[in-house]
Amino acid sequence: MLARSQCTRTLSSSRQAHARPFVAGAAKPSLRLQRLHAIEEKRDTAGSQSSASPDMMSQEQLSKLAELRRQRADAAPQTSSNVVQGALEEAQLISWPTPGKALLDTVLVLAIVAATGAMLFSLNVLLADVSGLWYSH
């Protein structure tokens, strides 16, 4: 199992190509970056007494952290908004039967349905005859 730092590195390296530029006017960049860093630090050092201030991190590290947060937030809506593409991807993962196997299974199901129908029809005719004999006397 990967450690949290390894997962973060894997996430950042796999999504760097899909990076989105910072949207101006969304929030003050330095304040937002400091808040993101503080949240990440609390998660990483849960229970630890040593806590570095956001000022000790370089601006580059803070911007990378903010970019990871934006990518993570952008990833959730993308997966739920394209349902058709997700369904097609899932359909490609199914191991479909060969045409011969599908035909054999279809014939087998039709035979079972026909046999069951014939048995129920015979039982109905038999019970109708028995009830006719019983109530006719």
C-alpha positions in Angstrom: 0.0 0.0 0.0 1.3 3.4 -0.9 2.0 6.0 1.8 0.2 9.3 1.6 3.2 11.2 0.3 3.7 8.6 -2.5 0.0 8.9 -3.5 0.3 12.7 -3.6 3.4 12.4 -5.8 1.7 9.9 -8.1 -1.4 12.1 -8.3 0.6 15.2 -9.1 2.8 13.5 -11.8 -0.2 11.9 -13.5 -2.3 15.0 -13.7 0.3 17.7 -14.5 -0.6 17.5 -18.2 -4.2 18.5 -17.3 -3.2 21.5 -15.2 -5.5 24.5 -15.3 -4.2 28.1 -14.9 -5.1 30.0 -11.8 -8.4 31.9 -12.1 -7.8 35.6 -11.3 -10.2 37.1 -8.8 -11.2 33.8 -7.2 -9.5 34.5 -4.0 -6.3 36.1 -2.8 -3.6 33.7 -3.9 -1.3 33.9 -0.9 -4.2 33.6 1.6 -5.7 30.7 -0.3 -2.4 29.0 -0.6 -1.7 29.4 3.1 -5.1 27.9 4.0 -4.6 25.0 1.7 -1.1 24.4 3.2 -2.5 24.5 6.7 -5.2 22.0 5.9 -2.7 19.7 4.2 -0.3 20.0 7.2 -3.0 19.1 9.7 -3.7 16.0 7.7 -0.1 14.9 7.3 0.9 15.6 10.9 -2.1 14.3 12.7 -1.0 13.9 16.3 2.5 15.3 15.7 3.8 18.2 17.8 6.0 19.7 15.2 4.2 22.1 12.9 5.9 24.3 10.3 4.2 27.6 9.4 3.1 28.2 5.9 5.7 30.9 5.5 8.5 28.2 5.7 7.3 26.6 2.5 8.4 28.1 -0.8 6.0 29.8 -3.1 6.6 27.1 -5.6 5.6 24.4 -3.2 2.5 26.3 -2.1 1.5 26.8 -5.8 2.0 23.0 -6.4 -0.2 22.3 -3.4 -2.9 24.6 -4.7 -2.8 23.1 -8.1 -3.2 19.6 -6.7 -6.3 20.8 -4.8 -7.8 22.4 -7.9 -7.1 19.2 -9.9 -8.7 17.1 -7.2 -11.8 19.3 -7.1 -12.0 19.3 -10.9 -11.7 15.5 -11.1 -15.0 14.8 -9.2 -17.4 16.6 -11.5 -15.8 15.2 -14.6 -16.4 11.6 -13.6 -20.1 12.1 -12.8 -21.0 14.4 -15.7 -20.1 12.0 -18.6 -22.2 9.0 -17.8 -22.4 7.8 -21.4 -18.6 7.7 -21.8 -18.3 5.8 -18.5 -20.9 3.3 -19.6 -19.1 2.7 -22.8 -15.8 2.1 -21.0 -17.5 -0.4 -18.7 -19.0 -2.2 -21.6 -15.5 -2.7 -23.1 -14.4 -4.4 -19.9 -17.1 -7.1 -20.1 -16.1 -10.4 -21.4 -18.8 -11.1 -24.0 -19.7 -14.6 -25.0 -18.9 -16.0 -28.4 -21.8 -16.0 -30.9 -22.0 -19.8 -30.7 -22.3 -19.7 -26.9 -24.9 -17.0 -27.1 -27.0 -19.0 -29.6 -26.7 -22.1 -27.5 -27.9 -20.3 -24.3 -30.8 -18.7 -26.2 -32.0 -22.1 -27.5 -31.6 -23.5 -24.1 -33.7 -20.8 -22.5 -36.4 -21.1 -25.2 -36.6 -24.8 -24.7 -37.0 -24.5 -20.9 -39.7 -21.9 -21.4 -41.5 -24.1 -23.9 -41.3 -27.2 -21.6 -42.5 -25.3 -18.6 -45.4 -23.8 -20.6 -46.4 -27.3 -21.9 -46.3 -28.8 -18.4 -48.5 -26.0 -17.0 -50.9 -26.3 -19.9 -51.1 -30.1 -19.3 -51.7 -29.6 -15.6 -54.5 -27.0 -16.4 -56.2 -29.4 -18.8 -56.0 -32.3 -16.3 -57.4 -30.2 -13.4 -60.2 -28.9 -15.6 -61.2 -32.5 -16.6 -61.0 -33.6 -12.9 -63.1 -30.6 -11.7 -65.6 -31.3 -14.6 -66.0 -34.9 -13.5 -66.2 -34.0 -9.8 -68.9 -31.3 -10.1 -70.9 -33.0 -12.9 -72.3 -35.7 -10.6 
